[in-house]
């Protein structure tokens, strides 16, 4: 007979301990409940729990410190951190230190069950979650990544998992979602943080100048090259180079970039000396690289090299619960820059902003807040002080897919438009959009329940999950007081 699986819960809130006892004891698990780090370590010296759940703040010390001590005792122990903290750097730090997952209060029973089940499976497969000590983000800009929405929590976790790994990261997302901030966080939390960090926008520089900017040139290499220039790959040796809008790079530069990624060497324009470099590359784009590869506009081998690890940033319209914290943050920054003392936004003003679609995402929100603070004559921003916002479709609610499926009439319009444009891959394009429409509708009707949705669709849950990942669907549903995400 197999021994009963044990779940160790370390929290000084009786309500949290009672919740885990209620949820898991009835399922046949033995729940070991303690309220201090010392008691947890004593238990760990004589037991081998399948998973540990640790609060970030404990009476006798930080939960992260306790978690590190627990990993020293049992390196294969999956640890789930729970906290009421709203700090992005805390979430990133937890994942960077090797935590299995990170949950925010108020806790949601369904999410707890899913996370613990995954952790137990990882324990069963003996997958070790290695961690390296880091310092908190020192760059105040990183706090622009504000939010407790499921989408942003996933971003923080992803940063923590990959920051210290020497792999290329591809950051995806619409313009204005904060891709460079994610790149800077990866740099700050990485093991190259003592080296240089450089960012360059590939879409903002003409091709000829971009090649020189990246790789440098020798004197006389072309008209106007009156002196030698050292490029970013050379300047950034032992550091991190961030290439924004990499999808706008020309085929010639794509080939040269591929060589750098493969061999870490290149030549300056007009030169014949091979230069070795050691650069970690982080790339970002708002373009559909997969479609560009299919259309022959982007090299497939370069795409696979860049996509060593992918982080998807949600648009602002799909993280409306983060709107007020962002407004408050940008109000504070605007006060500092403009010498103002605006205390808050009136509820009517917030409601107007909440119902806007935000095509420019967080960058646009910052501009709107700054203009409103500038125009405000008193301590409160009223609706009249908001700048004019173009009319567009209402912001999507919490149950809307982050990647919106086309409606039926839009699907017909898409077919007709693409036929007229001479589309040569219409079948795959239409099938993908039709599947996206079907899946998002059924998932919405089942409240995000994938088991029920798979039953209605007549497919296995594994097939459904595979299609969700392929089509880039992320669905959020409100359960109780917490947001639960079905995500990539």
C-alpha positions in Angstrom: 0.0 0.0 0.0 1.4 3.4 -1.0 2.0 5.9 1.8 -0.4 8.9 2.0 0.9 11.9 0.2 1.7 14.9 2.5 1.2 18.6 1.8 3.1 21.0 4.0 1.4 24.3 4.5 3.3 27.2 6.2 1.1 30.2 7.0 0.3 32.2 10.1 -3.3 32.8 9.0 -5.6 30.1 10.5 -8.1 30.7 7.6 -5.5 29.7 5.0 -4.5 26.6 7.0 -8.2 25.6 7.4 -8.7 26.1 3.7 -6.0 23.6 2.7 -7.1 21.2 5.3 -10.6 21.3 4.0 -9.7 21.1 0.3 -7.1 18.3 0.5 -7.8 16.2 3.5 -11.1 15.1 1.9 -9.1 14.0 -1.1 -7.0 11.6 0.9 -3.9 13.8 1.4 -2.3 14.4 4.8 -2.1 18.2 5.4 0.8 19.2 7.7 -0.1 22.7 8.9 2.4 25.0 10.7 2.6 28.7 11.2 6.4 29.4 11.5 9.5 28.7 9.5 11.2 26.9 12.4 8.3 24.5 12.8 8.4 23.8 9.0 12.1 23.0 9.1 11.6 20.6 12.1 8.8 18.8 10.2 11.0 18.7 7.0 13.8 17.0 9.0 11.6 13.9 9.6 9.1 14.0 6.8 9.2 14.1 3.0 6.1 16.0 1.8 5.1 15.9 -1.9 4.7 19.7 -2.1 5.1 22.7 0.3 3.0 25.8 0.3 4.7 28.8 2.0 3.5 32.2 2.8 5.8 35.1 1.8 5.6 36.7 5.2 6.0 34.6 8.3 6.3 35.6 12.0 9.9 34.4 12.3 11.3 35.5 8.9 10.7 35.9 5.1 9.1 33.0 3.3 11.7 33.2 0.5 14.5 32.6 3.0 12.6 29.6 4.5 12.0 28.3 1.0 15.7 28.4 0.2 16.5 26.5 3.4 13.8 23.9 2.5 15.4 23.4 -1.0 18.8 22.9 0.7 17.3 20.1 2.7 15.2 18.7 -0.1 16.3 20.0 -3.5 13.4 18.2 -5.3 10.7 19.7 -3.2 8.2 21.8 -5.3 7.4 25.0 -3.3 4.4 27.2 -4.0 4.6 30.7 -2.6 1.4 32.5 -1.6 1.2 36.2 -0.7 -1.0 39.3 -0.8 1.9 41.3 -2.3 1.3 43.3 -5.5 5.0 43.7 -6.3 6.1 42.4 -9.7 9.7 42.1 -8.4 8.6 39.9 -5.6 6.8 37.5 -8.0 9.9 37.4 -10.3 12.2 36.9 -7.3 10.1 33.9 -6.1 10.3 32.2 -9.5 13.9 33.1 -10.0 14.8 31.3 -6.7 13.3 28.1 -8.0 9.8 28.2 -6.6 7.4 26.0 -8.5 4.6 28.6 -8.7 3.3 31.8 -7.1 -0.2 32.4 -6.0 -1.8 35.7 -4.8 -4.4 36.2 -2.2 -7.4 35.9 -2.0 -6.7 32.3 -2.9 -9.0 30.5 -5.4 -9.8 26.8 -4.7 -9.7 25.7 -8.3 -6.4 27.3 -8.9 -4.9 25.9 -5.8 -6.0 22.4 -6.8 -4.5 22.7 -10.2 -1.1 24.1 -9.0 -0.8 21.4 -6.2 -1.7 18.7 -8.7 1.0 19.8 -11.1 3.5 20.1 -8.3 2.8 16.6 -7.1 3.2 15.3 -10.6 6.6 17.1 -10.9 7.6 15.5 -7.5 6.6 12.2 -8.9 8.8 12.6 -11.9 11.6 13.9 -9.7 12.2 17.1 -11.7 14.5 19.4 -9.7 13.7 23.1 -9.7 17.1 24.7 -9.2 17.4 28.2 -8.0 20.0 30.9 -7.7 20.0 33.8 -5.2 19.2 37.2 -6.6 18.8 40.7 -5.5 15.5 42.7 -5.9 15.2 44.8 -9.0 17.0 48.1 -8.5 15.6 49.7 -11.6 12.5 51.7 -10.6 11.3 51.4 -14.2 10.6 47.7 -13.6 7.7 48.7 -11.4 5.9 49.8 -14.5 5.1 46.1 -14.8 2.3 46.6 -12.3 -0.6 44.3 -12.0 -2.1 41.2 -10.3 -4.0 40.1 -13.4 -3.4 36.4 -14.4 -1.7 37.5 -17.6 0.9 39.7 -15.7 1.5 37.0 -13.0 2.4 34.6 -15.9 4.8 37.2 -17.2 6.5 37.6 -13.8 6.8 33.8 -13.5 8.3 33.5 -16.9 10.9 36.2 -16.2 11.9 34.4 -13.0 12.2 31.1 -14.7 14.4 32.2 -17.6 16.3 35.3 -16.4 19.4 33.4 -15.3 19.4 30.9 -18.2 21.7 31.8 -21.1 19.0 31.4 -23.7 17.6 33.8 -26.3 14.2 35.2 -25.3 11.5 36.3 -27.7 9.0 38.8 -26.2 5.7 39.0 -28.0 3.0 41.6 -27.6 1.2 44.6 -29.1 2.9 48.0 -29.3 2.9 49.8 -26.0 2.6 46.7 -23.7 6.0 47.1 -22.2 8.3 44.7 -24.0 11.4 46.7 -23.3 10.6 46.7 -19.5 10.4 42.9 -19.6 13.8 42.8 -21.4 15.3 45.1 -18.7 13.8 42.8 -16.0 15.4 39.8 -17.7 18.7 41.7 -17.6 18.5 42.9 -14.0 17.6 39.4 -12.8 20.1 37.6 -15.0 23.7 36.6 -14.3 24.9 39.3 -16.8 23.5 42.2 -14.8 27.0 43.5 -14.1 27.6 43.9 -17.9 26.1 46.4 -20.4 22.5 46.5 -21.5 21.8 48.1 -24.9 18.5 48.4 -26.7 17.9 49.2 -30.4 14.7 49.5 -32.4 15.1 47.7 -35.7 12.0 49.4 -37.2 13.3 53.0 -36.4 16.6 52.8 -38.3 17.1 52.4 -42.1 18.6 49.1 -43.2 22.1 50.4 -44.1 22.4 52.3 -40.8 21.1 49.4 -38.8 23.7 47.1 -40.1 26.4 49.6 -39.1 24.7 50.1 -35.7 24.7 46.4 -35.0 28.0 45.2 -36.4 30.1 48.4 -36.9 32.1 49.4 -39.9 35.7 50.1 -41.0 36.9 53.5 -42.2 36.2 53.8 -45.9 33.7 51.0 -46.0 31.1 53.2 -47.7 30.6 56.9 -48.6 30.7 58.9 -45.4 32.5 56.2 -43.3 35.3 58.6 -42.3 36.3 56.6 -39.2 35.9 53.2 -37.7 32.7 52.5 -35.8 32.3 49.8 -33.1 28.9 48.2 -33.3 26.5 47.2 -30.6 27.4 43.5 -30.7 31.0 44.5 -30.0 30.1 47.2 -27.4 27.8 44.8 -25.6 30.3 42.0 -25.1 29.5 40.0 -21.9 26.2 41.9 -21.7 22.7 41.8 -23.0 21.4 43.3 -26.3 17.7 43.9 -26.8 16.5 44.0 -30.4 13.0 45.6 -30.5 10.7 45.0 -33.5 13.1 42.3 -34.9 10.3 41.3 -37.3 11.1 44.5 -39.3 14.7 43.4 -40.0 15.7 42.9 -43.7 16.6 39.4 -45.0 20.3 40.4 -45.4 20.5 41.4 -41.7 18.6 38.3 -40.7 21.3 36.2 -42.2 24.0 38.1 -40.4 22.2 38.0 -37.1 21.7 34.2 -37.5 25.5 33.8 -37.8 26.1 35.8 -34.6 23.5 33.6 -32.7 25.1 30.4 -34.1 28.8 31.2 -33.8 29.0 34.4 -31.6 31.2 36.0 -34.3 30.9 38.6 -37.1 32.9 41.1 -39.2 32.5 44.8 -39.3 31.2 46.3 -42.6 34.2 46.6 -44.9 36.4 44.5 -42.7 37.8 41.0 -42.9 38.7 40.5 -39.2 36.4 38.0 -37.5 35.3 39.4 -34.1 34.3 37.1 -31.3 31.5 38.3 -29.0 29.6 37.0 -26.0 26.2 38.6 -26.0 22.8 37.4 -24.7 20.2 38.4 -27.2 16.6 39.4 -26.2 14.3 40.1 -29.1 10.8 41.5 -29.3 8.1 42.0 -31.9 4.4 42.8 -32.3 4.3 41.0 -35.7 3.1 37.4 -36.5 6.5 35.8 -37.1 5.0 32.4 -37.8 3.0 33.9 -40.7 6.0 35.8 -41.9 8.0 32.6 -42.0 5.2 30.9 -43.9 5.1 33.9 -46.4 8.9 33.8 -46.8 9.4 37.1 -45.2 11.3 35.9 -42.2 14.0 33.1 -42.0 12.7 30.0 -40.3 16.1 29.1 -38.9 16.4 32.6 -37.3 12.9 32.4 -35.9 13.7 29.1 -34.1 17.0 30.6 -32.8 15.2 33.7 -31.5 12.3 31.7 -30.0 14.5 29.9 -27.4 11.9 31.0 -24.8 8.8 33.0 -25.5 7.1 35.5 -23.2 3.7 36.9 -24.2 2.6 40.3 -22.9 -1.2 40.7 -22.6 -2.8 43.9 -24.0 -4.1 46.4 -21.5 -7.7 45.9 -22.6 -7.5 42.3 -21.3 -6.1 43.2 -17.9 -8.6 45.8 -16.8 -8.1 44.9 -13.1 -4.6 46.4 -13.4 -5.9 49.7 -14.8 -6.3 51.6 -11.4 -2.9 50.6 -10.0 -1.3 51.8 -13.3 -3.3 55.0 -13.3 -2.1 55.7 -9.7 1.5 54.9 -10.6 1.5 57.2 -13.7 -0.3 59.9 -11.7 2.6 59.8 -9.2 5.2 60.0 -11.9 3.4 62.9 -13.6 3.2 64.8 -10.3 7.0 64.4 -9.9 7.7 65.5 -13.5 5.2 68.4 -13.6 5.5 69.7 -10.1 1.8 69.0 -9.4 0.0 67.6 -6.4 -2.9 65.7 -7.9 -4.2 63.2 -5.3 -6.4 61.0 -7.2 -8.7 60.3 -10.2 -12.4 60.7 -9.6 -14.4 57.5 -9.9 -16.3 58.9 -13.0 -12.9 59.5 -14.7 -11.7 56.0 -13.9 -14.9 54.6 -15.3 -14.4 56.5 -18.5 -10.9 55.1 -18.8 -12.0 51.6 -17.9 -14.4 51.5 -20.8 -11.8 52.6 -23.4 -10.2 49.9 -25.6 -6.5 51.2 -25.3 -5.1 50.4 -28.7 -1.8 52.0 -27.6 -1.8 49.9 -24.4 0.2 51.0 -21.3 2.2 53.6 -23.2 -1.0 55.3 -24.3 -2.4 55.1 -20.7 0.7 56.9 -19.4 0.3 59.7 -22.0 -3.4 60.1 -21.1 -2.7 60.2 -17.4 0.1 62.7 -17.8 -2.1 65.0 -20.0 -5.0 64.8 -17.4 -2.6 65.7 -14.5 -1.3 68.6 -16.5 -4.8 70.0 -17.2 -6.2 69.4 -13.7 -6.6 72.6 -11.7 -7.3 70.9 -8.3 -6.3 67.8 -6.4 -8.8 65.5 -8.2 -8.9 64.6 -11.9 -12.5 64.9 -13.1 -13.8 63.5 -16.4 -13.6 67.0 -18.0 -9.8 67.0 -17.5 -9.3 63.8 -19.5 -8.0 64.3 -23.1 -10.3 63.3 -25.9 -10.1 59.6 -26.6 -11.0 58.2 -30.1 -14.2 56.1 -30.1 -13.7 52.4 -30.5 -15.2 49.1 -29.4 -15.6 48.7 -25.6 -13.0 47.1 -23.5 -13.4 43.3 -23.3 -14.6 41.8 -20.0 -12.7 39.3 -17.9 -14.2 36.4 -19.8 -13.1 37.5 -23.2 -10.2 35.7 -25.0 -7.0 37.7 -25.1 -6.6 36.7 -28.7 -10.0 37.5 -30.0 -11.6 35.1 -32.4 -13.3 36.6 -35.5 -17.0 36.6 -35.6 -18.9 34.7 -38.4 -19.4 37.7 -40.6 -15.8 38.7 -40.2 -14.8 35.2 -41.3 -16.7 35.6 -44.5 -15.2 39.1 -45.0 -11.7 37.6 -44.4 -12.3 34.9 -47.0 -13.4 37.4 -49.7 -10.6 39.9 -48.9 -7.8 37.3 -49.0 -9.1 35.8 -52.2 -9.0 39.2 -53.8 -5.5 39.8 -52.5 -4.3 36.5 -54.1 -3.8 34.7 -50.8 -2.1 31.3 -51.3 -2.5 29.9 -47.7 -6.2 30.6 -47.3 -7.3 27.2 -46.1 -5.0 27.1 -43.1 -5.8 30.7 -42.2 -9.6 30.2 -42.3 -9.5 26.9 -40.5 -7.4 28.5 -37.7 -9.8 31.4 -37.3 -12.9 29.1 -37.4 -11.4 26.8 -34.7 -10.5 29.9 -32.6 -14.1 31.1 -32.9 -15.5 27.6 -32.0 -13.2 27.0 -29.1 -13.5 30.5 -27.5 -17.3 30.3 -27.7 -17.6 26.9 -26.1 -15.0 27.7 -23.4 -16.9 30.9 -22.6 -20.2 28.9 -22.3 -18.5 26.4 -20.0 -17.0 29.2 -17.8 -13.5 28.1 -18.9 -14.0 24.5 -17.8 -11.8 22.6 -20.3 -13.1 19.2 -19.3 -16.7 20.2 -20.0 -15.6 22.0 -23.2 -13.8 19.0 -24.5 -16.8 16.8 -23.8 -19.1 19.2 -25.8 -16.6 19.4 -28.6 -16.2 15.6 -28.7 -12.4 15.8 -28.4 -10.0 14.8 -25.6 -8.8 17.4 -23.2 -5.2 16.9 -24.4 -6.4 17.8 -28.0 -8.2 20.8 -26.6 -5.2 22.0 -24.7 -3.0 21.5 -27.7 -5.4 23.6 -29.8 -5.5 26.3 -27.1 -1.7 26.6 -27.2 -1.5 26.5 -31.0 -4.1 29.2 -31.5 -2.8 31.4 -28.7 -6.1 31.5 -26.8 -6.1 32.7 -23.2 -9.3 32.8 -21.3 -9.9 34.3 -17.9 -12.9 33.6 -15.7 -13.9 35.2 -12.4 -14.4 32.6 -9.7 -15.3 33.9 -6.3 -13.0 36.8 -5.4 -10.0 35.8 -7.5 -9.1 35.8 -11.2 -8.2 32.4 -12.6 -6.6 32.1 -16.0 -6.5 29.3 -18.5 -3.4 30.3 -20.2 -0.5 29.3 -22.4 
